[in-house]
Structures are given as C-alpha cells and as structure tokens.
Amino acid sequence: MKLSKHSSQFSDVLISSGVNFNDDRGRFKKTIFGDQVLEIMGDIKELLCVNSHKNVIRGLHFQLPPNASSKFLTCVNGKILDVFLDIRKNSKNYGKFGVQILEDKDENGLFIPKGYAHGYSVISDKATVVYLQSENYNEDSDFGINP
C-alpha cells in the first residue's frame, strides 16, 4: 500500500493506493491496511456503508470541535466525485476545496482530516461508499453546507 498527498495545496489530505483484484469470483478491494490505518485515523468510532443513485449529492457535512471527525473512504461500487472543503479559519486554504474521483475499479481510498467539510456526488447509475470516521456522530455538533 502506498500513501501519497492529494496535492501540494492539500498535503494533509491523503490518497491510499492498495490492492484491487478481480477474478471469476468477483472483486477484492483493500485500500488501506496494517498499522497505517490507526496512524492516520487515530481512533475509529464508526464504519458507514452508503448506497446512492446517480446525481445524488451527499454533504457537505462536518462536525464542530470537540467532535470534529477525520474520515477515510473508498467507493466499492460505481463512481463518485468526492469533494472536501477546508473550513479551518486559521488555515491558508480556508474556503478552498479539492476533488477526487473514486470508483470501484481503482485501488484508491481517500483520507480527509478533521477540519474539512466533506461530500460527494454519484456520477454512475449507483454507488456504494464505505468509510471510517474517527468520532461518533454528535447531533449537536453536526452541520452541513448546501452545495
């Protein structure tokens, strides 16, 4: 597995390239593994699996401190356009966003640290996204930005 920076602008957002193996039984996708899971995530409090239809937009969601959450996600069926927005007021990238396409055919996952709003748009007929979150959902801290 290889971890790389999304871009020089968003060096704290990481792309993980793992394994995507296809044979007559189906597909095996392993985007992150080993000690690096906890090294980049810290705690893992939630595992989410979301199914959506074409043109559905999920997000942009975030939780305020002290419940801010980092995320690691991958698309296991279909294709999405993932979007992350830096909402850290003291950041040089405050208000700037980045995008990443994730699909079932790639071997990639995306790590988005605390301090970012996150969402995605489904660009295939259907998509299934699996992601880890470092914090529990907290309704009082949960906010969104309508794209």
LINTANOR-V876718 format. One record per residue. PSI is psi in whole degrees, -180 to 180 (none if undefined). OMEGA is omega in whole degrees, 0 to 359 (* if undefined). D_LAST is the distance of its C-alpha to the last C-alpha in whole Angstrom. Layout:
PSI;OMEGA;D_LAST, PSI;OMEGA;D_LAST
//
This chain:
144;181;33, 132;173;31, 133;178;29, 158;178;27, 141;176;25, -45;180;22, 170;177;22, -31;179;25, -43;181;22, 69;185;20, -15;178;24, -8;172;23, 127;187;20, 146;172;23, 128;177;23, 126;177;26, 116;183;28, -123;185;31, 136;171;32, 106;187;32, 128;178;35, 137;171;35, -168;185;39, -12;177;40, -23;183;39, -144;185;35, 142;174;33, 115;182;33, 122;182;30, 97;189;31, -26;178;28, 144;183;29, 170;178;32, -162;183;35, -21;182;35, -23;178;32, -55;182;30, -27;178;31, -42;181;31, -31;184;28, -29;192;26, -127;176;29, 154;170;29, 116;184;27, -25;183;27, 146;171;25, 122;182;25, 144;176;22, 116;188;22, 127;175;19, 135;180;20, 161;179;17, 166;180;17, 141;178;16, 4;174;13, 136;175;12, 124;177;8, 120;177;9, -170;6;8, 124;184;7, 153;173;10, 162;173;13, 139;179;17, 153;174;18, 148;7;22, 12;183;24, 14;178;22, 145;187;20, 137;169;20, 160;184;20, 147;168;19, 127;184;21, 159;174;20, 153;178;21, 121;183;21, -10;176;24, 126;179;24, -152;186;22, 137;179;19, 157;169;15, 107;183;13, 140;182;13, 135;174;10, 143;186;11, 125;180;11, 117;180;14, 16;178;14, 112;187;18, -28;180;19, 8;182;22, 146;175;21, -17;179;22, 12;182;18, 128;179;16, -2;179;13, 153;183;13, 162;174;12, 162;180;14, 155;177;14, 130;173;16, 132;175;17, 139;178;19, 165;183;22, -26;184;25, -14;180;27, 177;179;26, 20;191;28, 151;169;25, 166;184;23, 129;175;20, 126;179;21, 116;184;18, 172;175;20, 148;177;20, 8;178;17, 141;165;14, 148;185;11, 145;174;11, 177;177;9, 160;177;10, 136;179;10, 123;182;14, 2;171;16, 178;180;19, -41;177;21, 159;176;20, 147;173;19, 125;180;21, 134;177;19, 131;176;22, 156;177;21, 146;174;23, 143;184;22, -11;181;24, 159;174;24, 152;174;24, 134;178;21, 108;185;22, -38;182;20, -23;181;21, -4;187;19, 128;179;16, 167;179;13, 160;176;9, 121;181;6, 115;183;4, none;*;0
//
